[in-house]
Amino acid sequence: MARPDTILALDIGGTKMLAALVRGDTVVEAHTMATPRNGDPEAWLTALFSAIAGWKGRYDTAGIAVSGIIDEGCWSPLNRRTLDIPDRFPLVATVARLAGIDRVFAANDAQAAAWGEYAFGAGQGHDLVFLTVSTGIGGGIVVGGRLLGGLAGHFGQFRSLGEEGRTLEDRVSGNWIAAEAAPYLPGATARDVFEAAAGGEGWAATIVNASARETALLCGNIQLALDPARIVIGGGIGLAPGYLESVRQALAGLPPRLTPQLHPAALAEKAGVVGIADLARRQN
């Protein structure tokens, strides 16, 4: 029999799909699969639900956190370089059918993670901006105890003049780091670049520091625009060894009043599933 405090939480990003049974801020069970680079989301979700078929009957509510835009239960991409999906894929209806339940809620993954950090993690109940630096860049904003929805927090989509339409995440994220490393280490991943930087490779340190400077500039602008009590940094790049310190160093010249208060995400990779589970519980 399903326990009312147990929520099925799915977190689908550009690199991996995470399914979890969540109670409060505790992940009871979890299963991870790579996000396919081709095909369609229905096939991905069908494979994921096949892998967690043994969980059926243990939940009656589901929350889905995804990279991209959620509008009336439909899922659309923001940056096809990060995750290429069809426009307006019927996400809520598909998950409801595969899970065999009616209570399903969906939100952007970084917004869900922002709520998780606010309610259970580094936010500690303070107004915050959450910034995830990973395969792409996402974010979420909590003001007055309320999570801003819609496009709020999609900082990775910021653009600059002269960049030929490229977004910020195309100049900062894990995909960019790996692409910049190709002339020095063909086939390298972002993780390989961080390991090379830690090993004293100058080219790798230059790439990592360039990303960190862009993130620092973004954080400074967020502080001027929203003046949050804290900015929480998460994601595989944001939490990589030395990255947050590089961002802080790039901010060192600012006056104290203009300097953002940066905090590492406390929930790490479970922020999205914990956040979306709590949001789903509150919405249904």
C-alpha positions in Angstrom: 0.0 0.0 0.0 1.2 3.5 -0.9 2.4 5.7 2.0 1.1 9.3 1.7 4.5 10.6 2.8 6.3 8.7 0.0 6.7 10.6 -3.3 8.1 9.3 -6.6 10.5 12.0 -7.8 12.1 12.1 -11.2 14.9 14.4 -12.2 15.8 14.5 -15.9 18.7 16.5 -17.1 21.1 16.6 -20.0 23.3 13.9 -18.6 21.3 11.6 -16.4 17.8 10.6 -15.3 17.4 10.0 -11.5 14.3 8.3 -10.1 13.9 8.3 -6.3 11.4 7.5 -3.6 11.5 10.4 -1.3 10.2 11.1 2.2 10.8 14.6 3.4 14.5 15.2 2.7 15.4 11.5 2.7 15.9 9.6 -0.5 14.7 6.1 0.5 15.7 4.4 -2.8 17.2 5.7 -6.0 17.9 4.5 -9.6 20.0 6.4 -12.1 20.2 6.0 -15.9 22.0 8.0 -18.6 19.9 10.4 -20.6 19.9 9.2 -24.2 21.2 11.7 -26.8 18.6 10.7 -29.3 15.1 9.2 -29.5 12.1 10.7 -27.8 11.2 11.4 -24.1 8.4 8.8 -24.1 10.9 6.1 -24.9 13.3 7.4 -22.1 10.5 7.4 -19.6 9.2 4.0 -20.6 12.7 2.6 -20.0 13.0 4.4 -16.7 9.6 3.1 -15.4 10.5 -0.4 -16.6 13.7 -0.2 -14.4 11.7 0.9 -11.3 8.6 -1.3 -11.9 9.1 -2.8 -8.5 8.3 0.5 -6.8 4.7 0.5 -8.1 2.2 0.5 -5.3 4.6 2.4 -2.9 3.5 5.9 -4.0 0.4 7.7 -5.2 2.0 11.1 -6.0 4.8 11.9 -8.4 6.9 15.0 -9.1 9.0 15.5 -12.2 11.9 18.0 -12.5 13.2 18.5 -16.0 15.7 20.7 -17.9 13.7 23.1 -20.0 10.3 24.8 -19.7 7.1 23.4 -18.2 3.9 24.9 -19.4 0.5 23.4 -18.6 2.0 20.0 -18.0 3.9 20.1 -21.3 7.7 20.0 -21.6 9.7 22.1 -24.2 13.4 22.7 -24.6 15.2 25.9 -23.9 18.6 25.1 -25.3 18.7 22.1 -27.7 22.5 21.9 -27.3 21.8 20.8 -23.7 18.8 18.6 -24.3 17.0 18.2 -27.6 13.4 17.2 -27.2 10.2 18.0 -29.1 8.2 21.1 -28.3 5.3 20.6 -25.8 5.9 17.0 -25.0 2.9 15.9 -22.8 5.1 15.1 -19.7 2.5 15.1 -16.9 0.1 13.0 -18.9 2.8 10.5 -20.0 4.1 10.0 -16.4 0.6 9.7 -15.1 -0.1 6.9 -17.6 3.2 5.1 -17.0 3.0 5.4 -13.2 -0.7 4.5 -13.1 -1.6 7.5 -10.8 -3.4 10.8 -11.2 -1.4 13.0 -8.8 1.5 14.3 -10.9 3.3 17.6 -10.8 6.2 18.9 -13.0 8.6 21.8 -12.8 11.9 23.0 -14.1 14.8 21.0 -12.5 16.8 24.0 -11.3 13.7 25.6 -9.8 12.9 22.3 -8.0 16.5 22.2 -6.7 16.1 25.8 -5.5 13.1 24.8 -3.5 14.9 21.8 -2.1 17.8 23.9 -0.9 15.5 26.5 0.5 13.3 24.1 2.4 15.9 21.5 3.5 19.4 22.6 2.5 21.8 25.5 2.3 19.0 28.1 2.1 17.9 27.4 5.7 14.7 29.3 5.1 16.3 32.5 3.7 15.4 34.1 0.4 17.8 32.7 -2.1 18.9 32.3 -5.7 20.0 28.8 -6.6 22.4 28.5 -9.5 23.4 25.1 -10.9 26.4 24.9 -13.2 26.4 21.5 -14.9 25.8 20.2 -18.4 24.0 23.5 -18.8 23.2 26.3 -16.4 19.9 26.7 -14.6 18.6 28.5 -11.6 15.7 29.2 -9.3 14.5 32.0 -7.1 12.7 31.8 -3.8 11.4 35.2 -2.5 9.2 35.5 0.6 8.9 31.8 0.9 7.6 31.4 -2.6 9.3 29.8 -5.6 9.1 31.9 -8.7 8.0 29.8 -11.7 7.8 30.3 -15.4 11.1 31.6 -16.9 12.4 33.0 -13.6 15.9 31.8 -12.9 16.8 30.7 -16.4 20.2 32.5 -16.1 21.9 30.2 -18.5 19.8 31.7 -21.3 21.3 35.2 -20.8 22.8 36.6 -24.0 25.4 39.3 -24.8 25.9 41.5 -27.8 28.4 40.2 -30.3 28.0 36.6 -29.2 26.0 35.6 -32.3 23.0 34.3 -30.3 25.1 32.1 -28.0 23.8 31.8 -24.5 25.7 32.1 -21.3 25.6 28.4 -20.7 27.3 27.9 -24.1 30.3 29.8 -22.6 30.4 28.4 -19.1 28.9 24.9 -18.7 30.3 21.4 -18.7 29.7 21.1 -22.4 31.7 24.2 -23.1 34.5 23.1 -20.8 34.8 19.8 -22.6 34.7 21.5 -26.0 37.4 23.9 -25.1 39.6 21.0 -23.9 39.4 19.2 -27.3 42.6 20.7 -28.8 44.6 19.6 -25.7 42.9 16.4 -24.8 40.6 15.0 -27.5 37.5 13.3 -26.1 38.0 14.9 -22.6 35.0 15.3 -20.3 34.6 18.3 -17.9 35.7 15.9 -15.1 38.9 15.2 -17.1 39.6 18.9 -17.4 39.2 19.5 -13.6 41.5 16.5 -13.0 44.1 18.0 -15.4 43.8 21.4 -13.7 44.4 19.8 -10.3 47.4 18.0 -11.8 49.0 21.3 -12.8 48.1 21.5 -16.5 48.0 25.2 -17.4 45.6 24.9 -20.3 43.1 23.1 -18.1 43.4 25.7 -15.3 42.8 28.5 -17.9 39.6 26.8 -19.1 38.2 26.3 -15.5 39.1 29.8 -14.5 37.4 31.3 -17.6 34.2 29.5 -16.7 34.5 30.6 -13.0 34.9 34.2 -14.1 31.7 34.1 -16.1 29.9 32.6 -13.2 31.3 35.2 -10.8 30.0 38.0 -13.2 26.6 36.4 -13.2 26.5 36.1 -9.4 27.5 39.8 -9.1 24.7 40.8 -11.5 22.2 38.6 -9.7 23.1 40.4 -6.4 22.5 43.8 -8.0 19.2 42.7 -9.5 17.7 40.7 -6.6 19.8 41.2 -3.5 19.2 37.7 -2.2 20.4 36.8 1.3 22.5 34.0 -0.3 23.3 32.5 -3.6 23.6 28.7 -3.5 25.8 27.0 -6.1 25.2 23.4 -7.2 25.7 21.1 -10.1 28.5 18.9 -11.2 30.7 21.9 -12.3 29.6 24.2 -9.5 30.5 21.7 -6.8 33.7 20.4 -8.5 36.8 20.7 -6.3 38.1 24.3 -6.4 35.4 25.8 -8.6 33.5 27.7 -6.0 36.7 29.1 -4.6 37.7 30.3 -8.1 34.3 32.1 -8.3 34.9 33.8 -4.9 38.4 34.9 -6.0 37.0 36.5 -9.1 34.6 38.4 -6.9 37.3 39.5 -4.5 37.6 43.1 -5.8 33.9 44.1 -5.1 32.9 46.3 -2.2 31.4 44.2 0.7 27.9 45.4 0.1 28.0 44.3 -3.5 29.6 40.9 -2.8 27.3 37.9 -3.1 27.2 35.5 -0.2 28.0 32.2 -1.9 27.1 28.8 -0.4 27.7 25.3 -1.8 24.5 23.3 -2.2 24.0 21.1 0.8 21.8 18.5 -0.9 24.2 18.0 -3.8 22.6 15.8 -6.5 19.5 15.0 -4.5 18.4 18.7 -4.4 16.2 18.2 -7.5 14.3 15.1 -6.3 13.9 16.4 -2.7 12.6 19.7 -4.0 10.2 18.3 -6.6 8.9 15.8 -4.1 8.1 18.5 -1.6 6.5 20.7 -4.3 4.4 17.7 -5.6 3.3 17.0 -2.0 2.2 20.7 -1.6 0.5 20.9 -4.9 -1.7 17.7 -4.7 
